[in-house]
């Protein structure tokens, strides 16, 4: 038997009819509350990039993206991450402020990538928290000193083709090296020909690449000494030339002033007889 709305009402109890009448209103109200609370969109949970996962290691919140095929620093890293592993990917650069949304980050592994460029503000926002940084096995030839100013970190810079320039020497004054990694900081093919293949720490102890310090001071002293000696030699030569020309003029003037004595006839006859 087909039930019409009128027959449904006739079979409906007062309480059930009241509940059924309220259902559309409640549904609309629930939808309205969801829209208002989320700013017009329904939130979706953040999914880590493919190959990345969140873990707890030694009680620390860790985000691992090792060997994930990444070509850029991924988004969606939880802001309570303390250890971040981006090693063994294809990262070519680290832009400014790449990690500034990670206020408690303590350890950052960027090793075994293709990093050839670091922004001067690459680690901006990590000054008070970052303690360990791994940049080994990349393509870094030089790094801006500004990238490490204010950081209290222990860093691994080994296995990069360093230019062994002033910038690297200044970086090593800002940071501490991971023990045992200093021998791996070797001058690459882009360095001065006489430095290629040499350990940078040994060179830094003997030669100052920024023009100051013991090596630079020694070279500066040598140059200053040569300039001073050259100046004195020039003065001596100038004085000698002046002295010679002055004496020559005096001799000429003396000859011009000397009287010519007449030869007497008696002296002439004696001279003739002697001849």
C-alpha positions as CSV (number, residue, x, y, z in Angstrom):
1,X,0.0,0.0,0.0
2,X,1.3,3.4,-1.0
3,X,1.7,5.8,1.9
4,X,1.0,9.5,1.2
5,X,2.2,12.4,3.2
6,X,-1.2,12.8,4.7
7,X,-1.3,9.1,5.7
8,X,2.2,9.4,7.2
9,X,1.1,12.3,9.3
10,X,-1.9,10.3,10.5
11,X,0.4,7.4,11.6
12,X,3.1,9.7,13.1
13,X,3.2,10.2,16.8
14,X,3.5,13.9,18.0
15,X,7.1,13.4,19.2
16,X,8.3,11.7,16.1
17,X,6.6,14.2,13.8
18,X,8.3,17.0,15.7
19,X,11.8,15.3,15.4
20,X,11.3,14.7,11.7
21,X,10.3,18.3,11.1
22,X,13.5,19.5,12.8
23,X,16.0,17.4,10.8
24,X,16.3,19.7,7.8
25,X,16.9,22.7,10.0
26,X,19.6,20.9,12.1
27,X,21.4,19.8,8.9
28,X,21.5,23.3,7.5
29,X,22.7,24.6,10.9
30,X,25.5,22.1,11.0
31,X,26.7,23.0,7.5
32,X,26.6,26.7,8.4
33,X,28.7,26.1,11.5
34,X,31.4,24.2,9.6
35,X,31.6,27.0,7.0
36,X,31.9,29.7,9.6
37,X,34.5,27.9,11.6
38,X,36.8,27.1,8.7
39,X,36.6,30.4,6.9
40,X,34.5,28.9,4.1
41,X,36.5,25.7,3.4
42,X,36.6,22.3,5.0
43,X,40.1,21.6,6.3
44,X,42.0,18.6,5.1
45,X,44.9,16.9,7.0
46,X,48.4,17.7,5.7
47,X,50.0,14.8,4.0
48,X,53.8,14.5,4.0
49,X,55.5,14.5,0.5
50,X,56.0,11.2,-1.0
51,X,58.9,9.4,0.6
52,X,58.7,11.5,3.8
53,X,57.4,10.4,7.1
54,X,57.2,11.6,10.7
55,X,58.8,9.6,13.5
56,X,60.1,9.9,17.0
57,X,63.7,9.2,17.5
58,X,65.2,9.3,21.0
59,X,62.0,11.1,22.1
60,X,62.6,13.9,19.5
61,X,60.0,14.7,16.8
62,X,61.8,13.8,13.5
63,X,60.8,14.4,9.9
64,X,62.7,12.2,7.4
65,X,62.8,12.8,3.7
66,X,65.9,10.8,2.9
67,X,66.2,9.6,-0.7
68,X,62.8,11.0,-1.6
69,X,63.8,12.5,-5.0
70,X,63.2,16.0,-3.8
71,X,64.5,18.9,-5.9
72,X,63.4,21.6,-3.5
73,X,62.8,22.0,0.2
74,X,59.4,20.4,0.8
75,X,56.4,22.1,2.3
76,X,54.3,20.6,5.0
77,X,57.1,20.0,7.5
78,X,55.5,20.0,11.0
79,X,56.5,23.1,12.9
80,X,57.4,21.1,16.0
81,X,60.1,19.2,14.1
82,X,63.4,19.0,16.0
83,X,65.4,16.8,13.5
84,X,65.0,17.2,9.8
85,X,66.7,14.9,7.3
86,X,66.7,16.0,3.7
87,X,69.8,14.0,2.7
88,X,70.4,12.1,-0.5
89,X,68.1,14.1,-2.6
90,X,68.6,16.5,-5.6
91,X,68.4,19.9,-3.8
92,X,70.5,22.4,-5.8
93,X,69.9,25.5,-3.5
94,X,68.5,26.6,-0.2
95,X,66.5,29.8,-0.5
96,X,66.1,32.6,2.1
97,X,64.0,31.6,5.1
98,X,63.5,28.0,3.9
99,X,63.3,26.8,7.6
100,X,62.1,29.9,9.5
101,X,58.7,28.2,10.2
102,X,60.5,25.5,12.3
103,X,61.1,27.3,15.6
104,X,62.5,24.3,17.5
105,X,64.7,22.8,14.8
106,X,67.9,21.5,16.3
107,X,69.4,19.2,13.7
108,X,69.4,19.6,9.9
109,X,70.9,17.1,7.4
110,X,71.4,18.4,3.9
111,X,74.2,16.1,2.9
112,X,74.6,14.2,-0.4
113,X,72.6,16.6,-2.4
114,X,73.6,18.9,-5.4
115,X,73.8,22.1,-3.4
116,X,75.8,24.7,-5.2
117,X,74.2,27.8,-3.7
118,X,73.1,28.9,-0.2
119,X,71.3,32.1,0.4
120,X,72.8,34.5,2.9
121,X,69.5,34.0,4.8
122,X,69.1,30.3,4.3
123,X,69.1,29.5,8.0
124,X,67.2,32.6,9.1
125,X,65.1,32.1,12.2
126,X,67.3,29.2,13.5
127,X,69.8,31.3,15.4
128,X,68.5,30.2,18.8
129,X,67.9,26.5,18.2
130,X,70.0,24.9,15.4
131,X,72.9,23.0,16.8
132,X,74.0,20.5,14.1
133,X,74.2,21.1,10.4
134,X,75.5,18.7,7.7
135,X,76.4,20.1,4.3
136,X,78.9,17.4,3.3
137,X,79.0,15.7,-0.1
138,X,77.5,18.6,-2.1
139,X,78.8,20.9,-4.8
140,X,79.5,23.9,-2.6
141,X,82.5,26.0,-3.8
142,X,81.8,29.0,-1.6
143,X,79.2,30.0,0.9
144,X,78.2,33.5,2.1
145,X,79.5,34.3,5.6
146,X,76.1,35.9,6.4
147,X,74.4,32.5,6.3
148,X,76.2,31.5,9.5
149,X,76.3,34.7,11.5
150,X,74.5,34.2,14.8
151,X,74.4,30.4,14.6
152,X,75.9,28.4,17.4
153,X,76.3,25.2,15.4
154,X,78.6,22.3,14.7
155,X,78.9,21.8,11.0
156,X,80.2,19.2,8.5
157,X,81.6,20.9,5.4
158,X,83.6,18.0,4.0
159,X,83.5,16.5,0.5
160,X,82.8,19.8,-1.4
161,X,84.8,21.4,-4.2
162,X,85.8,24.5,-2.2
163,X,87.5,27.5,-3.8
164,X,89.4,27.9,-0.5
165,X,88.8,31.6,-0.5
166,X,88.4,34.4,2.1
167,X,84.7,33.5,2.6
168,X,85.4,30.0,3.7
169,X,88.1,31.2,6.1
170,X,85.6,33.6,7.6
171,X,82.9,30.8,7.9
172,X,85.4,28.7,9.9
173,X,85.7,31.6,12.3
174,X,81.9,31.6,12.8
175,X,81.3,27.8,13.3
176,X,82.7,24.7,14.9
177,X,83.5,21.7,12.7
178,X,82.2,18.2,13.5
179,X,85.2,16.3,15.0
180,X,87.2,14.4,12.3
181,X,85.7,16.2,9.3
182,X,88.3,19.0,8.9
183,X,90.6,16.8,6.8
184,X,87.7,16.4,4.3
185,X,87.7,20.2,3.5
186,X,89.8,20.1,0.4
187,X,90.4,22.8,-2.3
188,X,88.6,21.9,-5.6
189,X,89.5,22.5,-9.2
190,X,88.2,26.1,-9.1
191,X,90.7,27.1,-6.4
192,X,94.1,28.7,-7.2
193,X,96.3,26.2,-9.1
194,X,98.8,26.0,-6.2
195,X,96.0,25.1,-3.8
196,X,94.1,22.4,-5.7
197,X,93.9,19.2,-3.8
198,X,95.2,20.6,-0.5
199,X,93.6,20.5,2.9
200,X,92.1,23.9,3.7
201,X,92.8,23.8,7.4
202,X,96.5,23.3,6.8
203,X,96.6,26.2,4.3
204,X,94.6,28.5,6.7
205,X,97.3,27.9,9.3
206,X,100.0,29.1,6.9
207,X,98.3,31.6,4.7
208,X,95.8,34.3,5.4
209,X,93.4,34.5,2.4
210,X,91.6,37.6,3.7
211,X,94.7,39.9,3.7
212,X,95.0,40.1,7.5
213,X,96.6,38.0,10.2
214,X,100.1,36.5,10.3
215,X,100.5,35.6,6.6
216,X,98.8,38.7,5.3
217,X,100.7,40.9,7.8
218,X,104.0,39.4,6.7
219,X,103.2,40.1,3.0
220,X,102.0,43.6,3.9
221,X,105.2,44.2,5.8
222,X,107.3,43.0,2.9
223,X,105.5,45.3,0.5
224,X,105.8,48.2,2.8
225,X,109.5,47.5,3.2
226,X,110.1,47.4,-0.5
227,X,108.2,50.6,-1.0
228,X,110.2,52.3,1.7
229,X,113.5,51.1,0.3
230,X,112.5,52.1,-3.2
231,X,111.6,55.6,-1.9
232,X,114.9,56.0,-0.1
233,X,116.8,54.7,-3.2
234,X,115.0,57.3,-5.3
235,X,115.9,60.1,-2.9
236,X,119.6,59.0,-2.9
237,X,119.8,58.8,-6.7
238,X,118.1,62.2,-7.0
239,X,120.5,63.7,-4.5
240,X,123.5,62.3,-6.3
241,X,122.3,63.6,-9.6
242,X,121.7,67.0,-8.1
243,X,125.1,67.0,-6.4
244,X,127.0,66.1,-9.6
245,X,125.2,68.7,-11.7
246,X,125.7,71.3,-9.0
247,X,129.5,70.6,-8.9
248,X,129.7,70.6,-12.6
249,X,128.1,74.1,-12.8
250,X,130.4,75.3,-10.0
251,X,133.5,74.1,-12.0
252,X,132.3,75.8,-15.1
253,X,131.7,79.0,-13.3
254,X,135.2,78.8,-11.6
255,X,136.9,78.3,-15.0
256,X,135.1,81.3,-16.4
257,X,136.1,83.5,-13.5
258,X,139.8,82.5,-13.5
259,X,142.1,85.3,-15.1
260,X,144.2,84.5,-18.1
261,X,147.9,85.5,-17.4
262,X,149.9,87.0,-20.3
263,X,153.0,85.1,-21.4
264,X,156.2,87.2,-21.2
265,X,158.7,87.2,-24.1
266,X,161.5,85.9,-21.9
267,X,159.4,82.9,-21.0
268,X,158.7,82.3,-24.6
269,X,162.4,82.3,-25.6
270,X,163.2,79.9,-22.7
271,X,160.4,77.7,-23.8
272,X,161.6,77.7,-27.4
273,X,165.2,76.9,-26.3
274,X,164.0,74.0,-24.2
275,X,161.9,72.6,-27.0
